[in-house]
Amino acid sequence: MKAQKIYTALLTADLAAAERWYTKLLGRKADHRPMVTLVQWELFDDAGLMLSSSGEIAGKGLLFLYVDDLAAERQRLQGLGLALGEDIPGDYSTLAQLRDPDGNVVTLATPPVRPFPAA
């Protein structure tokens, strides 16, 4: 298989409310609405985020995003009424988490300070 793109797909009970919340989190509106039960953000050339109100498309999950400046994101989100949890120091990154209105976990992390070990 030669994969070309990957999407994180999260289930939501209220697509409009989730779209508003993720618009705040990501700092921009969704890029596509391919069907009435789905909105998409193109985050990178090879990765994106889908929110769906259809259990056939998405399930409860988590979104993990590396960000350049965790402190700046914390401040930006706080100004939008989104509470990012305390810093969680790790071996490679510092993490902070919050939950979307449907309980999906969103983790923001600093870029790894060193390469991960080989699998």
Secondary structure, DSSP 4 states (H G I P E B T S, - for coil): -----EEEEEE-S-HHHHHHHHHHHHTS--SEEEETTEEEEEEETTEEEEEES-TTT-BS-EEEEE-S-HHHHHHHHHHTT------EE-SS-EEEEEE-TT--EEEEEPPPSSPPPP-
